[in-house]
Amino acid sequence: MRPEPEPPAQRLVAVPPPQQRPPDANDLLARVARGDERAFAELYDLVSARVYGLIRRVLRDPAQSEEVTQEVMVEVWRTAGRFDASRGSATAWVFTIAHRRAVDRVRAEQAGVERVKRVAAVSAETPYDDVVEAATARIEQQQVRRCLDGLTELQREAITLAYYGGNSYREVADLLGTPLPTIKTRMRDGLIRMRDCLGVTF
């Protein structure tokens, strides 16, 4: 009687570990609103680098950018309960806070510069041309600010991110969580309104 053949050796196949689903920012923010510190840590890891990148493009200064990033994340922790998922994504909400904080810091810096200029003007004789140049620049800033205030919130944020933050259309769309065609349309309409308001040609 012939011996039964040995069964073939089984190959050991490496089974890849199950892929972890990336954390959902909306879910994390909802948990943060309930005081979940672990969810906040995860949200921080998820968005802080991009928040810093956005702020850095506006402020340029690394130290100030880090400081404002921390302020933004503290505000996210404190105000998470105000997030409304029906109005946009959690990341867009966080980036909007970051952008506003960065712009506020720029305005505060500009105000400080203006105060220094006023003190210098009082304490020393300033050439007439310098006075005219400073006054003209101040008037132009006020006009731009007034015209920006006349835009819709999306137009204003998109134009500020693009022209003051140095972002491309695609980056603006990603930061605001809005489809690219919508961003392009809003920016085109906003620039037309800015042109009409300022009386210049872009």
Protein Blocks (a to p, Z undefined) as FASTA:
>chain_A
ZZdddddddddddddddddddddfklmmmmmmnopaklmmmmmmmmmmmmmmmmmmmnop
aklmmmmmmmmmmmmmmmmmmpcfklocfklmmmmmmmmmmmmmmmmmmmmmmmmmmmmm
mmpccdfklmmmmmmmmmmmmmmmmmmmmpcfklmmmmmmmmmnopafklmmmmnopafk
lmmmmmmmmmmmmmmmnopaZZ
